[in-house]
């Protein structure tokens, strides 16, 4: 998973979404694993009917990350409903993601939805999109930057608010020493989460930086830190897959630490049910993708801007614990929560 991505083509690959007869049919079409620049292949073979508008969703997703499949599914559902052609591309490297925005501008698409995990890298390409008259909305990352960069709207979780909520939750569990695992250096959303935990948690909070693209390295770093300091009684991860890594690390280290995580997937639902993970913070990625694409269609067809663009549209946080996990289990199994 550490292999560098192949050289980039001059324009982003097209992943078109047909306007299927129903959202249900779209979801049944399914999605395959991801690559560094595009996830899977066409979700529908027919040309989109309806508006005929072209929208591109550009994220900082890494390879084979189930979280982004949920974002993509939501975006595809909105595209099917609105009769637009959707292209989904991704690059975990900020320079690569910025180039994808430039490619979209060159293609003269009708709208761009973009994540701002590393905002500085996106300023120039976003400015170019706006100069070309292409509306841009933000999602998932960049809640403190979207307005400054001139985006129309933003859909996501306030990560600082989510972090403080987790800090309060850990106090309820009487934790005393929390290790907050950051799997991507420079990602403003992850930093904000851990800073929020530290702000409200009454015990000690420390950050552990790991290489998120290498599961073995994550496991080794986490296991070593737990062995070094037996006072760590809580591990907070910033992605569902890393919580599962933490379950393994805690066991290998002979630690008694509990585990909590930001973000949700089907495996985390099972882990919460078994008591392996105390709770998960659900920011509803499916909803983020859906709202971002739908917002661009509404703006293009009716001039709508949610809330006048004055405030973000929050999709989280919500806690999933053993007491309420059954209520979201079927949606997680379908890949929409």
C-alpha positions as a Python dict, from the first residue, in 0.01 Angstrom:
ca = {
    (1, 'X'): (0, 0, 0),
    (2, 'X'): (309, 225, 15),
    (3, 'X'): (368, 200, -361),
    (4, 'X'): (376, 550, -517),
    (5, 'X'): (86, 624, -752),
    (6, 'X'): (147, 593, -1127),
    (7, 'X'): (210, 906, -1339),
    (8, 'X'): (-101, 1116, -1389),
    (9, 'X'): (-276, 1158, -1718),
    (10, 'X'): (-345, 1507, -1843),
    (11, 'X'): (-709, 1497, -1740),
    (12, 'X'): (-909, 1309, -1481),
    (13, 'X'): (-1065, 974, -1572),
    (14, 'X'): (-1436, 976, -1631),
    (15, 'X'): (-1660, 779, -1399),
    (16, 'X'): (-2011, 846, -1520),
    (17, 'X'): (-2327, 778, -1329),
    (18, 'X'): (-2642, 701, -1521),
    (19, 'X'): (-2974, 844, -1418),
    (20, 'X'): (-3120, 510, -1321),
    (21, 'X'): (-3488, 460, -1268),
    (22, 'X'): (-3445, 460, -892),
    (23, 'X'): (-3184, 516, -624),
    (24, 'X'): (-3232, 156, -515),
    (25, 'X'): (-3117, 29, -854),
    (26, 'X'): (-2810, 248, -830),
    (27, 'X'): (-2711, 104, -495),
    (28, 'X'): (-2763, -250, -623),
    (29, 'X'): (-2512, -180, -899),
    (30, 'X'): (-2243, -182, -631),
    (31, 'X'): (-1894, -32, -612),
    (32, 'X'): (-1555, -197, -629),
    (33, 'X'): (-1232, -107, -449),
    (34, 'X'): (-1049, 219, -499),
    (35, 'X'): (-744, 331, -684),
    (36, 'X'): (-536, 639, -613),
    (37, 'X'): (-712, 854, -873),
    (38, 'X'): (-1055, 699, -925),
    (39, 'X'): (-1265, 450, -736),
    (40, 'X'): (-1394, 163, -943),
    (41, 'X'): (-1558, 187, -1281),
    (42, 'X'): (-1880, 327, -1419),
    (43, 'X'): (-2175, 275, -1189),
    (44, 'X'): (-2409, 276, -1488),
    (45, 'X'): (-2365, 224, -1857),
    (46, 'X'): (-2638, 450, -1994),
    (47, 'X'): (-2596, 818, -2056),
    (48, 'X'): (-2750, 1031, -1784),
    (49, 'X'): (-3090, 1170, -1866),
    (50, 'X'): (-3244, 1484, -1724),
    (51, 'X'): (-3031, 1792, -1670),
    (52, 'X'): (-2728, 1659, -1857),
    (53, 'X'): (-2504, 1860, -1627),
    (54, 'X'): (-2159, 1732, -1533),
    (55, 'X'): (-2035, 1739, -1175),
    (56, 'X'): (-1702, 1613, -1042),
    (57, 'X'): (-1643, 1503, -683),
    (58, 'X'): (-1276, 1530, -584),
    (59, 'X'): (-1157, 1391, -250),
    (60, 'X'): (-832, 1324, -65),
    (61, 'X'): (-924, 958, -20),
    (62, 'X'): (-651, 698, -1),
    (63, 'X'): (-664, 354, -156),
    (64, 'X'): (-929, 101, -47),
    (65, 'X'): (-1090, 317, 221),
    (66, 'X'): (-1448, 207, 288),
    (67, 'X'): (-1535, 547, 437),
    (68, 'X'): (-1507, 710, 94),
    (69, 'X'): (-1717, 442, -67),
    (70, 'X'): (-2000, 572, 149),
    (71, 'X'): (-1936, 928, 36),
    (72, 'X'): (-1935, 807, -321),
    (73, 'X'): (-2258, 610, -283),
    (74, 'X'): (-2436, 917, -151),
    (75, 'X'): (-2304, 1127, -438),
    (76, 'X'): (-2415, 866, -692),
    (77, 'X'): (-2763, 850, -542),
    (78, 'X'): (-2801, 1227, -577),
    (79, 'X'): (-2665, 1215, -932),
    (80, 'X'): (-2915, 947, -1028),
    (81, 'X'): (-3202, 1145, -879),
    (82, 'X'): (-3099, 1470, -1045),
    (83, 'X'): (-3012, 1324, -1384),
    (84, 'X'): (-2654, 1450, -1389),
    (85, 'X'): (-2326, 1292, -1495),
    (86, 'X'): (-2094, 1240, -1199),
    (87, 'X'): (-1721, 1186, -1208),
    (88, 'X'): (-1553, 1075, -886),
    (89, 'X'): (-1175, 1102, -857),
    (90, 'X'): (-941, 1103, -560),
    (91, 'X'): (-579, 1150, -463),
    (92, 'X'): (-436, 1131, -111),
    (93, 'X'): (-149, 1356, -216),
    (94, 'X'): (-248, 1722, -186),
    (95, 'X'): (-62, 1824, -502),
    (96, 'X'): (-232, 1543, -691),
    (97, 'X'): (-573, 1643, -561),
    (98, 'X'): (-508, 2004, -662),
    (99, 'X'): (-424, 1888, -1014),
    (100, 'X'): (-753, 1698, -1030),
    (101, 'X'): (-933, 2027, -961),
    (102, 'X'): (-738, 2193, -1240),
    (103, 'X'): (-831, 1907, -1472),
    (104, 'X'): (-1197, 1957, -1386),
    (105, 'X'): (-1169, 2328, -1462),
    (106, 'X'): (-1011, 2248, -1798),
    (107, 'X'): (-1302, 2014, -1872),
    (108, 'X'): (-1544, 2302, -1804),
    (109, 'X'): (-1765, 2093, -1577),
    (110, 'X'): (-2085, 2238, -1433),
    (111, 'X'): (-1986, 2200, -1070),
    (112, 'X'): (-1713, 2076, -836),
    (113, 'X'): (-1747, 1924, -490),
    (114, 'X'): (-1413, 1907, -310),
    (115, 'X'): (-1259, 1819, 25),
    (116, 'X'): (-1016, 2063, 185),
    (117, 'X'): (-806, 1833, 404),
    (118, 'X'): (-498, 2044, 323),
    (119, 'X'): (-650, 2381, 241),
    (120, 'X'): (-337, 2567, 134),
    (121, 'X'): (-284, 2329, -158),
    (122, 'X'): (-638, 2386, -283),
    (123, 'X'): (-651, 2766, -281),
    (124, 'X'): (-512, 2827, -629),
    (125, 'X'): (-712, 2556, -812),
    (126, 'X'): (-1034, 2654, -632),
    (127, 'X'): (-969, 3015, -728),
    (128, 'X'): (-925, 2902, -1089),
    (129, 'X'): (-1259, 2721, -1077),
    (130, 'X'): (-1436, 3027, -946),
    (131, 'X'): (-1271, 3245, -1209),
    (132, 'X'): (-1403, 3006, -1474),
    (133, 'X'): (-1754, 3047, -1337),
    (134, 'X'): (-1772, 2693, -1197),
    (135, 'X'): (-1958, 2667, -865),
    (136, 'X'): (-1764, 2484, -593),
    (137, 'X'): (-1895, 2331, -271),
    (138, 'X'): (-1696, 2172, 10),
    (139, 'X'): (-1751, 1857, 208),
    (140, 'X'): (-1595, 1650, 485),
    (141, 'X'): (-1279, 1855, 546),
    (142, 'X'): (-1214, 2227, 563),
    (143, 'X'): (-1495, 2363, 776),
    (144, 'X'): (-1271, 2653, 886),
    (145, 'X'): (-1158, 2733, 532),
    (146, 'X'): (-1452, 2694, 294),
    (147, 'X'): (-1585, 3046, 330),
    (148, 'X'): (-1242, 3207, 300),
    (149, 'X'): (-1186, 3017, -25),
    (150, 'X'): (-1520, 3133, -163),
    (151, 'X'): (-1703, 2801, -172),
    (152, 'X'): (-2081, 2824, -202),
    (153, 'X'): (-2166, 2573, 72),
    (154, 'X'): (-2009, 2317, 304),
    (155, 'X'): (-2139, 1979, 420),
    (156, 'X'): (-1974, 1791, 702),
    (157, 'X'): (-1896, 1756, 1065),
    (158, 'X'): (-1745, 2032, 1278),
    (159, 'X'): (-1440, 1836, 1386),
    (160, 'X'): (-1363, 2059, 1682),
    (161, 'X'): (-1717, 2011, 1813),
    (162, 'X'): (-1691, 1638, 1752),
    (163, 'X'): (-1360, 1622, 1937),
    (164, 'X'): (-1491, 1806, 2240),
    (165, 'X'): (-1792, 1574, 2247),
    (166, 'X'): (-1558, 1274, 2252),
    (167, 'X'): (-1359, 1431, 2535),
    (168, 'X'): (-1676, 1465, 2739),
    (169, 'X'): (-1775, 1109, 2653),
    (170, 'X'): (-1442, 975, 2777),
    (171, 'X'): (-1496, 1157, 3107),
    (172, 'X'): (-1823, 964, 3140),
    (173, 'X'): (-1624, 642, 3097),
    (174, 'X'): (-1376, 763, 3362),
    (175, 'X'): (-1075, 733, 3134),
    (176, 'X'): (-754, 896, 3255),
    (177, 'X'): (-495, 880, 2975),
    (178, 'X'): (-597, 896, 2610),
    (179, 'X'): (-386, 825, 2304),
    (180, 'X'): (-529, 1002, 1997),
    (181, 'X'): (-401, 835, 1680),
    (182, 'X'): (-350, 1061, 1376),
    (183, 'X'): (-299, 863, 1057),
    (184, 'X'): (-226, 1153, 818),
    (185, 'X'): (8, 1438, 903),
    (186, 'X'): (-115, 1782, 806),
    (187, 'X'): (-481, 1682, 782),
    (188, 'X'): (-659, 1971, 952),
    (189, 'X'): (-969, 1766, 1032),
    (190, 'X'): (-776, 1501, 1225),
    (191, 'X'): (-576, 1761, 1415),
    (192, 'X'): (-896, 1943, 1510),
    (193, 'X'): (-1053, 1624, 1643),
    (194, 'X'): (-763, 1544, 1873),
    (195, 'X'): (-736, 1907, 1983),
    (196, 'X'): (-1106, 1895, 2072),
    (197, 'X'): (-1057, 1579, 2277),
    (198, 'X'): (-774, 1745, 2469),
    (199, 'X'): (-982, 2056, 2531),
    (200, 'X'): (-1260, 1884, 2726),
    (201, 'X'): (-1107, 1559, 2849),
    (202, 'X'): (-1015, 1584, 3217),
    (203, 'X'): (-730, 1334, 3189),
    (204, 'X'): (-410, 1341, 2984),
    (205, 'X'): (-426, 1343, 2604),
    (206, 'X'): (-134, 1274, 2373),
    (207, 'X'): (-120, 1239, 1995),
    (208, 'X'): (43, 948, 1816),
    (209, 'X'): (128, 1001, 1449),
    (210, 'X'): (130, 690, 1231),
    (211, 'X'): (159, 611, 860),
    (212, 'X'): (-202, 538, 776),
    (213, 'X'): (-126, 382, 438),
    (214, 'X'): (72, 100, 604),
    (215, 'X'): (-139, -116, 841),
    (216, 'X'): (167, -303, 968),
    (217, 'X'): (338, 23, 1058),
    (218, 'X'): (24, 145, 1236),
    (219, 'X'): (6, -174, 1438),
    (220, 'X'): (376, -165, 1527),
    (221, 'X'): (373, 200, 1638),
    (222, 'X'): (58, 162, 1845),
    (223, 'X'): (167, -164, 2006),
    (224, 'X'): (505, -15, 2098),
    (225, 'X'): (350, 294, 2257),
    (226, 'X'): (106, 88, 2463),
    (227, 'X'): (391, -129, 2589),
    (228, 'X'): (596, 178, 2678),
    (229, 'X'): (322, 341, 2883),
    (230, 'X'): (81, 115, 3067),
    (231, 'X'): (-108, 417, 3203),
    (232, 'X'): (-277, 464, 2864),
    (233, 'X'): (-630, 342, 2924),
    (234, 'X'): (-803, 478, 2611),
    (235, 'X'): (-713, 475, 2242),
    (236, 'X'): (-904, 709, 2010),
    (237, 'X'): (-860, 651, 1637),
    (238, 'X'): (-961, 878, 1351),
    (239, 'X'): (-1093, 616, 1113),
    (240, 'X'): (-1288, 294, 1144),
    (241, 'X'): (-1015, 71, 1000),
    (242, 'X'): (-764, 210, 1249),
    (243, 'X'): (-992, 118, 1538),
    (244, 'X'): (-974, -243, 1422),
    (245, 'X'): (-595, -210, 1409),
    (246, 'X'): (-609, -79, 1765),
    (247, 'X'): (-805, -385, 1880),
    (248, 'X'): (-518, -599, 1755),
    (249, 'X'): (-250, -371, 1904),
    (250, 'X'): (-410, -362, 2248),
    (251, 'X'): (-416, -740, 2253),
    (252, 'X'): (-55, -775, 2135),
    (253, 'X'): (67, -518, 2388),
    (254, 'X'): (-112, -689, 2675),
    (255, 'X'): (-284, -357, 2743),
    (256, 'X'): (-616, -304, 2915),
    (257, 'X'): (-687, 13, 2718),
    (258, 'X'): (-1035, 67, 2575),
    (259, 'X'): (-1094, 182, 2217),
    (260, 'X'): (-1317, 449, 2066),
    (261, 'X'): (-1318, 583, 1712),
    (262, 'X'): (-1433, 852, 1478),
    (263, 'X'): (-1625, 718, 1180),
    (264, 'X'): (-1832, 409, 1125),
    (265, 'X'): (-1847, 106, 901),
    (266, 'X'): (-2000, -240, 912),
    (267, 'X'): (-1700, -393, 1089),
    (268, 'X'): (-1715, -125, 1358),
    (269, 'X'): (-2084, -198, 1409),
    (270, 'X'): (-1987, -560, 1482),
    (271, 'X'): (-1701, -448, 1708),
    (272, 'X'): (-1931, -217, 1908),
    (273, 'X'): (-2181, -500, 1947),
    (274, 'X'): (-1905, -729, 2080),
    (275, 'X'): (-1772, -464, 2315),
    (276, 'X'): (-1436, -445, 2137),
    (277, 'X'): (-1496, -76, 2061),
    (278, 'X'): (-1674, 144, 2314),
    (279, 'X'): (-1831, 382, 2067),
    (280, 'X'): (-1800, 532, 1720),
    (281, 'X'): (-1865, 890, 1609),
    (282, 'X'): (-2077, 888, 1294),
    (283, 'X'): (-2043, 1191, 1066),
    (284, 'X'): (-2270, 1034, 802),
    (285, 'X'): (-2041, 1028, 495),
    (286, 'X'): (-2321, 907, 267),
    (287, 'X'): (-2515, 1221, 354),
    (288, 'X'): (-2211, 1440, 285),
    (289, 'X'): (-2174, 1305, -67),
    (290, 'X'): (-2546, 1322, -136),
    (291, 'X'): (-2591, 1679, -17),
    (292, 'X'): (-2282, 1810, -195),
    (293, 'X'): (-2390, 1681, -536),
    (294, 'X'): (-2756, 1772, -485),
    (295, 'X'): (-2656, 2123, -379),
    (296, 'X'): (-2470, 2182, -704),
    (297, 'X'): (-2773, 2067, -904),
    (298, 'X'): (-3004, 2293, -704),
    (299, 'X'): (-2771, 2588, -753),
    (300, 'X'): (-2741, 2530, -1127),
    (301, 'X'): (-3110, 2468, -1186),
    (302, 'X'): (-3275, 2699, -933),
    (303, 'X'): (-3010, 2928, -785),
    (304, 'X'): (-3048, 2776, -438),
    (305, 'X'): (-2779, 2812, -172),
    (306, 'X'): (-2851, 2643, 162),
    (307, 'X'): (-2872, 2902, 438),
    (308, 'X'): (-2750, 3163, 193),
    (309, 'X'): (-2402, 3014, 228),
    (310, 'X'): (-2364, 3175, 568),
    (311, 'X'): (-2308, 2860, 773),
    (312, 'X'): (-2204, 2499, 717),
    (313, 'X'): (-2458, 2219, 700),
    (314, 'X'): (-2358, 1981, 980),
    (315, 'X'): (-2393, 1605, 928),
    (316, 'X'): (-2253, 1499, 1267),
    (317, 'X'): (-2146, 1408, 1527),
    (318, 'X'): (-2366, 1123, 1646),
    (319, 'X'): (-2254, 853, 1888),
    (320, 'X'): (-2306, 486, 1809),
    (321, 'X'): (-2281, 272, 2123),
    (322, 'X'): (-2398, -74, 2230),
    (323, 'X'): (-2730, 79, 2334),
    (324, 'X'): (-2823, 210, 1989),
    (325, 'X'): (-2603, 19, 1743),
    (326, 'X'): (-2890, -206, 1631),
    (327, 'X'): (-3071, 97, 1488),
    (328, 'X'): (-2795, 168, 1235),
    (329, 'X'): (-2672, -187, 1170),
    (330, 'X'): (-2883, -251, 860),
    (331, 'X'): (-2777, 77, 702),
    (332, 'X'): (-2411, 6, 774),
    (333, 'X'): (-2452, -336, 614),
    (334, 'X'): (-2589, -165, 301),
    (335, 'X'): (-2288, 67, 294),
    (336, 'X'): (-2484, 384, 353),
    (337, 'X'): (-2390, 448, 721),
}
